[in-house]
C-alpha cells in the first residue's frame, strides 16, 4: 500500500476493506469491477436525490457523474447512491403535501443508513428540492465525515408574453382564473411556458433559500449554489467538489468544524438579506440540532431582526436566482453583508479557508441592482420576521419582504384543514379584513405540517394581498407572499392557543413589534382550554403515523431524534 492509501487506516472504510477477515467484503467490490487499488483507497459516498418526480431533480444524475470523476482523479473511490425527494410543487394543495416535511427526515435517515451500512469515509451530497437540501446537510452533520454539499441548480425563468414568470405566477394564475381575470386559454398558455428547463423553482423560494444557506454556512463551494441547472458550469463545480472532498479527508476537516453557532448565524443572515423562505426557520434549527447546537426559531428571528434586506428577489422583489448569479452570485450578497458587519468572517468552510478569505477577492458590482449595498438596503430590517404573543407562545414566522403594511387587525375566520379554507377562497365566502386561520396542520396535527401556497396564491390572484391575513400552525411555501404567518406554536393538535380560537375573535398582528396576539384574557383562554379535546387523525399507520409519534415542535425545527447533543459515538470516529 502506498502513501496515498495509508490514510485508510483511520477511516471507517477500513472495516470493510482491510485484512483477511474482509476477503468476503472485497469479493463484492471485485464483482462491481473495482481494482485492488480502488478498494484500498478512501470511499466517498456520492448521494443524490435524483428522480423523475420533478424538474428540480432531473439533472442531478448528470452532475453526480462529474463529482465521481473529481473523486477518482484525486485518488478516491466514489460510490454513488440515490435517496428520495418529495417535490412540493406537485405535492401542493392535496394530501400529498403531508409527505413533504417528513421527507426531510427520510432523506437524512436514508443517507445516514447507507453511509453507516457501507462504511463510507466522506460524502458529496447533491440535492435540488425544498426538503432535500436541508435533509442532505443534516445527514452530513449527523455523520460528521468530510462532506461537500452541491445544489442541483435553479430552473430558468419562463416567459409569458414578454414577462418573466415562475411557478409562483402559476399558482397565482389559479386565483385570477377563479375570479374571471384569466381565461381558460391564458391559463393553458402560461402553464406551458412557466417552467422551461430542469432545476428547482427559480425565485428565492425554499430551494434557493437553502442553496444560499449552503454557501453561507460553509458546506458548499463559493458560487456553486447560484448557477442554474442547465448551465454546463455546474459540471465544473461538481468535479471540483469531488476533488476537494479528498483534501478534506486528508486534512480531517469535518462538517461540525464548519457548522458552528457563528456559521448558523451567517446562514440566518443571508436568509433575511435575501428575503428568503420562512421554511428556513424550520431547517436551520434542524441543522443545528444535528450538531448539538441549540439554535431555535427565536435565535433565528433575532438574526432576522438585525439584518438588512438587500437582495431584490421574487416573490417579494423583481429578480430570480439566475439574475443574482449573473451579477456576482451568492458571494456578492455575502461580501456586502461581511463588509458591513453582518457576517462572521472567521468561520471555516469546505475550501479549507474562512468566509473572509473566500470573499477577499470579491469586488462589488456597481452595474446591477439585484443586490443592494448593505449600508443602503431595500429595508433596514430583514425580509423575514419572528413573532410571539399569547396566540403564539412558542413563536411564529412571517415573510415581510416586499410588504408595505406590517400591521393587521381583524376577526378570525377558523378552518380546521387547508381544503376547507381553499374552498372558501375559491367561492369567495370570506370577507375582506378577516384573518383566515388554518389549524390542525402542524407537525403532529397534519401530520406533516403542510404548506399553504395553493390558498395564499389564490388570495393574491384574487387581489386580496394586504386585505386579508392568514395564520396557520402549518407552513407556507417560499413562494408565498402577503400577510401570511406560519409555524404558530404550540400547534392546535396539542391544545395550543390557535386551537382555542373561535370565529370573530380579534387577532392583532404587528410585524414591527414582532407580536401575534388574540384579544382574549388569560382567564378566557384557560377556560376554553378546559373544554378543548384532541382530534383523531386519519393517518393511523405507516410513515405519517410514525412521523406524528416522533416529531417535535416547530420552534426546534420539527426534528425526530435527540440530536448531536445526546450522541455517545460519532460515526466518523468508528
C-alpha positions as CSV (number, residue, x, y, z in Angstrom):
1,X,0.0,0.0,0.0
2,X,1.5,3.4,-1.0
3,X,1.4,6.7,1.0
4,X,-1.8,7.8,-0.8
5,X,-3.7,4.9,0.8
6,X,-2.1,4.9,4.2
7,X,-4.8,7.4,5.3
8,X,-7.2,4.4,5.1
9,X,-6.0,3.2,8.4
10,X,-8.0,5.9,10.3
11,X,-11.1,5.9,8.1
12,X,-14.4,4.0,8.5
13,X,-14.0,2.0,5.3
14,X,-11.1,0.0,6.8
15,X,-13.8,-2.0,8.4
16,X,-15.0,-3.4,5.1
17,X,-11.8,-3.5,3.0
18,X,-8.7,-4.2,5.2
19,X,-7.4,-7.5,6.5
20,X,-8.0,-11.2,5.8
21,X,-11.4,-11.2,7.6
22,X,-12.7,-8.8,5.0
23,X,-12.0,-11.0,2.0
24,X,-15.7,-11.7,1.5
25,X,-16.4,-8.0,1.5
26,X,-13.7,-7.3,-1.1
27,X,-15.2,-10.0,-3.3
28,X,-18.3,-7.9,-3.7
29,X,-16.2,-4.9,-4.8
30,X,-14.3,-7.0,-7.3
31,X,-17.8,-8.1,-8.6
32,X,-18.5,-4.5,-9.4
33,X,-15.3,-4.0,-11.3
34,X,-13.2,-2.3,-8.7
35,X,-9.4,-2.7,-8.9
36,X,-7.3,-3.6,-5.9
37,X,-6.0,0.0,-5.8
38,X,-9.6,1.3,-5.8
39,X,-10.6,-1.0,-3.0
40,X,-7.9,0.3,-0.7
41,X,-8.5,4.0,-1.4
42,X,-10.9,6.1,0.6
43,X,-14.5,5.5,-0.2
44,X,-16.6,8.6,-1.0
45,X,-20.4,8.3,-1.0
46,X,-21.9,10.4,-3.8
47,X,-25.5,10.8,-2.7
48,X,-28.1,12.4,-5.0
49,X,-31.8,12.9,-4.8
50,X,-32.2,12.2,-8.5
51,X,-35.6,11.1,-9.6
52,X,-38.3,11.8,-12.3
53,X,-40.7,13.4,-9.9
54,X,-40.0,17.0,-10.9
55,X,-37.5,19.2,-12.8
56,X,-35.6,20.1,-9.7
57,X,-34.1,16.6,-9.5
58,X,-33.8,15.6,-13.1
59,X,-30.3,17.0,-13.7
60,X,-28.8,15.5,-10.5
61,X,-27.6,12.2,-12.0
62,X,-25.6,14.0,-14.7
63,X,-23.9,16.2,-12.1
64,X,-23.2,13.1,-9.9
65,X,-21.1,11.7,-12.7
66,X,-19.0,14.8,-12.7
67,X,-18.5,14.5,-8.9
68,X,-17.3,10.9,-9.4
69,X,-14.7,12.0,-11.9
70,X,-13.4,14.5,-9.5
71,X,-13.2,12.0,-6.7
72,X,-11.4,9.4,-8.9
73,X,-9.0,12.0,-10.2
74,X,-7.9,12.9,-6.7
75,X,-7.3,9.3,-5.6
76,X,-10.7,8.4,-4.1
77,X,-13.2,5.7,-4.9
78,X,-16.7,7.2,-5.5
79,X,-19.7,5.1,-4.6
80,X,-23.0,6.5,-6.0
81,X,-26.4,6.1,-4.4
82,X,-29.8,7.8,-4.5
83,X,-32.4,8.8,-2.0
84,X,-35.9,10.1,-2.3
85,X,-37.4,13.5,-2.8
86,X,-41.0,14.8,-2.4
87,X,-41.4,17.8,-4.6
88,X,-43.6,20.5,-3.1
89,X,-44.9,21.9,-6.3
90,X,-46.6,18.6,-7.2
91,X,-47.4,17.7,-3.6
92,X,-49.1,21.1,-3.1
93,X,-52.8,21.5,-2.4
94,X,-53.7,17.9,-1.7
95,X,-52.9,15.2,0.8
96,X,-49.5,14.6,-0.8
97,X,-48.2,17.7,1.0
98,X,-48.3,15.8,4.3
99,X,-45.3,13.8,2.9
100,X,-43.1,16.9,2.2
101,X,-41.6,17.8,5.6
102,X,-41.3,14.1,6.7
103,X,-39.3,13.5,3.6
104,X,-36.5,15.7,5.0
105,X,-36.1,13.2,7.8
106,X,-36.3,10.2,5.4
107,X,-33.6,11.7,3.3
108,X,-31.3,12.4,6.2
109,X,-32.0,8.9,7.7
110,X,-31.5,7.0,4.4
111,X,-28.2,8.8,3.7
112,X,-27.1,8.0,7.2
113,X,-28.0,4.4,7.0
114,X,-26.3,4.0,3.6
115,X,-23.1,5.6,4.7
116,X,-23.1,3.7,8.0
117,X,-24.0,0.4,6.4
118,X,-21.2,0.5,3.8
119,X,-18.6,2.4,5.9
120,X,-18.0,5.3,3.6
121,X,-15.3,7.8,4.5
122,X,-16.7,11.0,3.1
123,X,-19.9,12.4,1.4
124,X,-20.7,14.6,-1.5
125,X,-24.4,15.2,-1.5
126,X,-26.4,16.6,-4.4
127,X,-29.9,17.9,-3.8
128,X,-32.4,20.1,-5.8
129,X,-35.7,20.3,-3.9
130,X,-37.0,22.2,-0.9
131,X,-36.6,19.4,1.7
132,X,-33.8,17.5,0.1
133,X,-31.3,20.4,0.6
134,X,-31.7,20.6,4.4
135,X,-32.1,16.8,4.6
136,X,-28.8,16.3,2.9
137,X,-27.0,18.9,5.0
138,X,-28.5,17.3,8.2
139,X,-27.1,13.9,7.1
140,X,-23.6,15.4,6.6
141,X,-23.5,16.9,10.1
142,X,-25.0,13.8,11.7
143,X,-22.4,11.5,10.2
144,X,-19.6,14.2,10.5
145,X,-17.5,12.7,7.8
146,X,-15.7,15.2,5.5
147,X,-18.5,16.4,3.2
148,X,-19.4,18.9,0.5
149,X,-22.9,19.9,-0.5
150,X,-23.9,20.6,-4.1
151,X,-27.1,22.3,-5.1
152,X,-28.6,20.9,-8.4
153,X,-29.3,24.5,-9.6
154,X,-32.3,26.6,-10.2
155,X,-34.7,26.4,-13.2
156,X,-34.6,29.1,-15.8
157,X,-37.4,31.7,-15.7
158,X,-40.3,31.3,-18.1
159,X,-41.5,33.9,-20.5
160,X,-45.2,34.7,-20.8
161,X,-45.9,37.3,-23.4
162,X,-42.7,39.1,-22.7
163,X,-42.8,38.9,-18.9
164,X,-40.5,36.7,-16.8
165,X,-42.6,34.2,-14.8
166,X,-42.1,31.4,-12.3
167,X,-44.2,28.7,-10.8
168,X,-45.4,31.4,-8.3
169,X,-47.2,33.0,-11.2
170,X,-48.8,29.7,-12.0
171,X,-50.4,29.3,-8.5
172,X,-51.5,33.0,-8.6
173,X,-53.0,32.4,-12.1
174,X,-55.3,29.9,-10.5
175,X,-56.7,32.7,-8.3
176,X,-57.0,35.0,-11.2
177,X,-58.8,32.3,-13.2
178,X,-61.3,31.8,-10.3
179,X,-62.4,35.4,-10.4
180,X,-62.5,35.6,-14.2
181,X,-59.4,37.7,-14.5
182,X,-57.7,35.0,-16.6
183,X,-59.3,32.9,-19.4
184,X,-59.0,29.2,-19.9
185,X,-56.8,29.8,-22.9
186,X,-54.5,32.1,-21.0
187,X,-54.2,29.6,-18.1
188,X,-53.3,26.9,-20.6
189,X,-50.7,29.1,-22.3
190,X,-48.9,30.2,-19.1
191,X,-48.7,26.6,-17.7
192,X,-46.9,25.5,-20.8
193,X,-44.1,28.2,-20.5
194,X,-43.7,28.8,-16.8
195,X,-41.1,26.1,-16.2
196,X,-38.9,25.9,-19.3
197,X,-35.9,23.8,-18.0
198,X,-34.5,21.4,-15.4
199,X,-33.9,22.9,-12.0
200,X,-35.6,24.0,-8.8
201,X,-38.2,26.8,-8.6
202,X,-36.3,29.9,-9.8
203,X,-37.0,32.6,-7.2
204,X,-36.0,32.9,-3.6
205,X,-38.3,30.2,-2.6
206,X,-37.2,27.4,-0.2
207,X,-34.8,25.6,-2.5
208,X,-32.9,28.7,-3.5
209,X,-33.0,30.0,0.1
210,X,-31.4,26.8,1.4
211,X,-29.0,26.9,-1.5
212,X,-27.9,30.3,-0.4
213,X,-27.6,28.9,3.1
214,X,-25.3,26.1,1.9
215,X,-22.7,28.7,0.8
216,X,-23.1,31.0,3.8
217,X,-22.9,28.1,6.3
218,X,-19.7,26.9,4.6
219,X,-20.8,23.5,3.3
220,X,-20.8,24.4,-0.4
221,X,-18.1,25.8,-2.6
222,X,-18.3,29.5,-3.4
223,X,-20.5,30.3,-6.4
224,X,-21.6,26.7,-6.8
225,X,-25.2,27.2,-5.4
226,X,-26.0,30.0,-7.8
227,X,-25.5,28.5,-11.3
228,X,-28.8,27.4,-12.9
229,X,-29.3,23.7,-13.5
230,X,-28.9,23.8,-17.4
231,X,-25.6,25.7,-17.2
232,X,-22.6,23.5,-18.0
233,X,-20.5,25.3,-15.5
234,X,-22.3,23.2,-12.9
235,X,-20.3,20.1,-14.0
236,X,-17.1,22.0,-13.3
237,X,-18.3,22.8,-9.8
238,X,-19.3,19.2,-9.3
239,X,-15.9,17.9,-10.4
240,X,-14.1,20.4,-8.2
241,X,-16.2,19.3,-5.3
242,X,-15.2,15.7,-5.9
243,X,-11.5,16.7,-5.9
244,X,-11.9,18.9,-2.9
245,X,-13.5,16.4,-0.7
246,X,-10.3,14.3,-0.9
247,X,-8.5,17.3,0.5
248,X,-11.0,17.4,3.4
249,X,-10.3,13.8,4.1
250,X,-6.6,14.4,4.2
251,X,-6.9,17.4,6.4
252,X,-9.6,15.8,8.5
253,X,-12.0,18.8,8.2
254,X,-15.4,17.8,9.1
255,X,-18.9,19.3,9.0
256,X,-19.0,20.1,12.7
257,X,-15.8,22.0,12.4
258,X,-17.7,24.2,9.9
259,X,-21.3,24.3,11.2
260,X,-20.8,26.3,14.4
261,X,-23.1,28.8,16.1
262,X,-21.5,31.6,14.2
263,X,-22.0,29.7,10.9
264,X,-25.6,29.3,11.7
265,X,-25.9,33.0,12.4
266,X,-24.3,33.6,9.0
267,X,-26.9,31.3,7.4
268,X,-29.8,33.1,9.1
269,X,-28.4,36.5,8.0
270,X,-28.4,35.5,4.3
271,X,-32.0,34.3,4.6
272,X,-33.0,37.6,5.9
273,X,-30.9,39.6,3.5
274,X,-32.3,37.8,0.5
275,X,-36.0,37.8,1.6
276,X,-35.8,34.1,1.8
277,X,-38.3,31.4,2.7
278,X,-39.9,31.2,6.2
279,X,-39.1,27.5,6.0
280,X,-35.5,28.4,6.9
281,X,-36.8,28.9,10.4
282,X,-37.5,25.2,10.5
283,X,-34.5,24.0,8.7
284,X,-31.7,26.0,10.4
285,X,-32.8,24.7,13.9
286,X,-32.9,21.2,12.5
287,X,-29.4,21.5,11.0
288,X,-28.2,23.0,14.4
289,X,-29.8,20.0,16.2
290,X,-27.6,17.6,14.3
291,X,-24.5,19.4,15.6
292,X,-25.8,19.5,19.1
293,X,-26.2,23.3,19.0
294,X,-29.3,25.0,20.4
295,X,-30.5,27.4,17.7
296,X,-34.3,27.6,17.7
297,X,-36.8,29.8,16.0
298,X,-36.2,32.7,18.4
299,X,-32.4,32.6,17.8
300,X,-33.1,32.6,14.0
301,X,-35.6,35.5,14.4
302,X,-33.1,37.5,16.4
303,X,-30.7,37.5,13.5
304,X,-33.5,38.3,11.1
305,X,-34.4,41.3,13.2
306,X,-31.0,43.0,12.9
307,X,-30.1,42.0,9.3
308,X,-31.0,44.3,6.4
309,X,-33.0,43.1,3.4
310,X,-30.8,43.7,0.3
311,X,-31.5,41.2,-2.5
312,X,-34.4,42.2,-4.7
313,X,-35.6,38.7,-5.4
314,X,-39.0,37.2,-6.1
315,X,-41.5,36.6,-4.6
316,X,-41.3,40.0,-2.9
317,X,-38.9,41.5,-5.4
318,X,-38.2,41.6,-9.1
319,X,-35.5,39.1,-9.9
320,X,-34.8,35.4,-9.8
321,X,-31.8,33.3,-8.8
322,X,-30.3,33.2,-12.3
323,X,-30.2,37.0,-12.2
324,X,-28.3,37.1,-8.9
325,X,-25.8,34.5,-10.2
326,X,-25.1,36.5,-13.3
327,X,-24.3,39.7,-11.4
328,X,-22.0,38.1,-8.9
329,X,-23.8,35.3,-7.2
330,X,-24.2,34.5,-3.5
331,X,-20.6,35.7,-2.8
332,X,-21.7,39.2,-3.9
333,X,-24.5,39.1,-1.4
334,X,-22.2,37.8,1.3
335,X,-19.5,40.3,0.6
336,X,-21.7,43.3,1.3
337,X,-23.0,41.7,4.4
338,X,-19.4,41.0,5.6
339,X,-18.1,44.4,4.8
340,X,-20.9,46.0,6.8
341,X,-20.6,43.8,9.9
342,X,-23.5,41.3,9.3
343,X,-21.4,38.2,8.8
344,X,-18.8,36.4,10.9
345,X,-15.8,36.3,8.6
346,X,-13.7,33.8,10.7
347,X,-16.0,30.8,10.0
348,X,-14.2,27.8,8.3
349,X,-15.6,26.5,5.0
350,X,-15.1,23.4,2.8
351,X,-12.4,25.3,0.9
352,X,-10.3,25.0,4.0
353,X,-10.3,28.8,4.2
354,X,-12.6,31.1,6.2
355,X,-15.5,33.1,4.9
356,X,-13.4,36.2,4.9
357,X,-10.6,34.5,2.9
358,X,-13.1,33.2,0.4
359,X,-14.6,36.6,-0.2
360,X,-11.3,38.6,-0.1
361,X,-11.1,39.0,-3.9
362,X,-14.9,39.6,-4.5
363,X,-15.4,43.0,-5.9
364,X,-18.7,45.0,-5.6
365,X,-20.6,45.1,-8.9
366,X,-22.0,48.7,-9.3
367,X,-23.6,47.9,-12.7
368,X,-26.5,45.9,-11.2
369,X,-29.5,46.4,-8.9
370,X,-30.3,42.8,-7.9
371,X,-28.3,43.1,-4.7
372,X,-28.2,46.4,-2.9
373,X,-25.3,47.5,-0.7
374,X,-26.0,46.5,2.9
375,X,-25.5,50.1,4.1
376,X,-28.1,51.2,1.5
377,X,-30.6,48.4,1.9
378,X,-34.1,47.9,0.5
379,X,-35.3,47.9,4.1
380,X,-33.2,48.1,7.2
381,X,-34.7,45.0,8.8
382,X,-34.7,41.6,7.4
383,X,-37.2,40.1,4.9
384,X,-38.4,37.6,7.5
385,X,-39.7,38.4,11.0
386,X,-40.3,36.3,14.1
387,X,-43.5,36.9,16.1
388,X,-44.5,36.0,19.6
389,X,-47.6,36.6,21.8
390,X,-50.5,35.0,23.6
391,X,-51.5,33.3,20.3
392,X,-48.0,32.0,19.7
393,X,-46.1,31.5,23.0
394,X,-43.6,29.3,21.1
395,X,-43.4,31.7,18.2
396,X,-44.4,32.2,14.6
397,X,-42.8,33.5,11.4
398,X,-43.8,35.8,8.6
399,X,-42.0,37.0,5.4
400,X,-42.3,40.8,5.1
401,X,-40.1,41.3,2.0
402,X,-41.9,43.5,-0.4
403,X,-44.8,44.3,2.0
404,X,-45.7,47.9,2.7
405,X,-48.1,47.4,5.6
406,X,-46.6,45.5,8.6
407,X,-49.6,45.6,10.9
408,X,-53.0,43.9,10.6
409,X,-56.0,43.6,13.0
410,X,-59.1,41.6,12.1
411,X,-61.7,39.0,13.2
412,X,-60.7,35.3,13.0
413,X,-62.3,33.0,10.4
414,X,-61.3,29.5,11.5
415,X,-60.8,26.4,9.4
416,X,-59.6,23.0,10.7
417,X,-57.9,22.0,7.5
418,X,-56.5,23.6,4.4
419,X,-59.1,22.1,2.0
420,X,-61.9,23.9,3.7
421,X,-60.1,27.3,3.6
422,X,-59.2,26.9,0.0
423,X,-62.9,26.1,-0.8
424,X,-63.9,29.3,1.0
425,X,-61.3,31.2,-1.1
426,X,-62.5,29.7,-4.3
427,X,-66.1,30.5,-3.6
428,X,-65.1,33.9,-2.1
429,X,-67.2,33.3,1.0
430,X,-64.6,35.1,3.2
431,X,-64.7,38.8,3.9
432,X,-62.1,41.5,3.3
433,X,-60.4,42.4,6.6
434,X,-60.6,38.9,8.1
435,X,-57.8,36.8,9.5
436,X,-58.1,33.3,8.0
437,X,-57.0,30.7,10.5
438,X,-55.9,27.3,9.2
439,X,-55.2,24.9,12.1
440,X,-54.6,21.3,12.9
441,X,-52.0,21.4,10.1
442,X,-48.9,21.4,12.4
443,X,-46.1,18.8,12.5
444,X,-48.2,16.4,14.6
445,X,-51.7,17.5,13.8
446,X,-51.3,17.4,10.0
447,X,-49.5,15.2,10.3
448,X,-46.6,16.6,8.3
449,X,-47.1,20.4,8.5
450,X,-48.4,21.2,5.1
451,X,-47.6,24.3,3.0
452,X,-50.5,26.6,2.1
453,X,-49.3,28.0,-1.2
454,X,-52.5,26.9,-3.0
455,X,-54.6,29.1,-0.7
456,X,-52.3,32.0,-0.3
457,X,-51.6,32.3,-4.1
458,X,-55.3,32.1,-4.8
459,X,-55.9,35.0,-2.4
460,X,-53.1,37.0,-4.1
461,X,-54.6,36.2,-7.5
462,X,-57.9,37.5,-6.4
463,X,-56.3,40.8,-5.5
464,X,-56.5,40.3,-1.7
465,X,-52.8,41.0,-0.9
466,X,-52.8,43.2,2.1
467,X,-56.6,43.0,2.5
468,X,-56.6,39.6,4.2
469,X,-54.2,38.0,6.7
470,X,-53.7,34.3,7.2
471,X,-52.2,32.4,10.1
472,X,-51.5,28.7,10.5
473,X,-49.7,26.1,12.6
474,X,-48.7,24.7,9.3
475,X,-46.2,26.2,6.8
476,X,-46.0,28.4,3.8
477,X,-44.2,27.9,0.6
478,X,-41.2,30.1,-0.1
479,X,-43.3,31.4,-3.0
480,X,-46.0,32.7,-0.6
481,X,-46.3,36.5,-0.3
482,X,-48.7,38.7,1.6
483,X,-49.5,38.8,5.3
484,X,-49.2,35.1,6.0
485,X,-47.9,33.8,9.4
486,X,-46.8,30.2,9.8
487,X,-45.3,27.8,12.3
488,X,-47.7,29.1,15.1
489,X,-46.8,27.2,18.2
490,X,-47.8,25.4,20.2
491,X,-49.9,23.8,17.4
492,X,-53.6,23.1,17.7
493,X,-53.2,19.3,17.9
494,X,-51.6,19.6,21.3
495,X,-54.0,22.3,22.6
496,X,-52.1,25.4,21.6
497,X,-54.0,28.7,21.7
498,X,-54.6,28.6,17.9
499,X,-56.8,25.6,18.6
500,X,-58.9,27.6,21.0
501,X,-59.8,30.4,18.6
502,X,-63.4,31.0,17.6
503,X,-64.8,32.9,14.7
504,X,-64.9,36.6,15.4
505,X,-62.0,36.6,17.9
506,X,-59.9,39.7,17.2
507,X,-56.4,38.9,16.1
508,X,-53.6,41.6,16.2
509,X,-50.5,41.1,14.1
510,X,-47.6,43.5,14.4
511,X,-44.5,42.6,12.3
512,X,-42.8,45.8,13.5
513,X,-43.0,44.9,17.2
514,X,-42.8,41.2,16.5
515,X,-46.1,40.3,18.2
516,X,-49.1,38.0,17.5
517,X,-52.0,38.2,19.9
518,X,-55.7,37.5,20.2
519,X,-57.8,39.9,22.2
520,X,-58.7,37.4,24.9
521,X,-57.8,37.4,28.6
522,X,-55.7,34.7,30.1
523,X,-58.7,33.6,32.1
524,X,-60.8,33.2,28.9
525,X,-58.1,31.2,27.1
526,X,-57.7,29.0,30.2
527,X,-61.5,28.4,30.3
528,X,-61.5,27.4,26.7
529,X,-58.6,25.1,27.2
530,X,-60.7,23.1,29.8
531,X,-63.2,22.4,27.0
532,X,-60.7,21.6,24.3
533,X,-60.5,17.9,23.2
534,X,-57.8,16.3,21.0
535,X,-58.8,15.3,17.5
536,X,-58.3,11.9,15.8
537,X,-56.3,11.7,12.6
538,X,-57.0,9.6,9.6
539,X,-53.3,8.6,9.5
540,X,-53.2,5.7,11.9
541,X,-50.5,3.6,10.3
542,X,-47.5,3.9,8.0
543,X,-44.8,6.6,7.7
544,X,-47.1,9.5,8.6
545,X,-48.3,7.8,11.8
546,X,-44.7,7.1,12.7
547,X,-43.7,10.7,12.0
548,X,-46.5,12.1,14.2
549,X,-45.3,10.0,17.1
550,X,-41.7,11.2,16.8
551,X,-41.8,14.8,15.6
552,X,-41.1,17.7,17.9
553,X,-42.4,21.3,17.8
554,X,-41.7,23.8,15.1
555,X,-39.8,26.0,17.4
556,X,-37.0,23.4,17.4
557,X,-37.1,22.5,13.8
558,X,-39.7,19.7,13.9
559,X,-37.0,17.1,14.5
560,X,-37.5,13.4,15.2
561,X,-34.5,12.3,17.2
562,X,-32.4,13.5,20.2
563,X,-29.7,15.1,18.1
564,X,-25.9,15.6,18.4
565,X,-26.1,16.8,22.0
566,X,-27.1,13.2,23.0
567,X,-24.6,11.4,20.8
568,X,-22.2,9.0,22.5
569,X,-20.2,8.0,19.5
570,X,-19.8,9.9,16.2
571,X,-20.0,7.7,13.1
572,X,-16.8,9.3,11.6
573,X,-14.8,8.0,14.6
574,X,-15.8,4.3,14.4
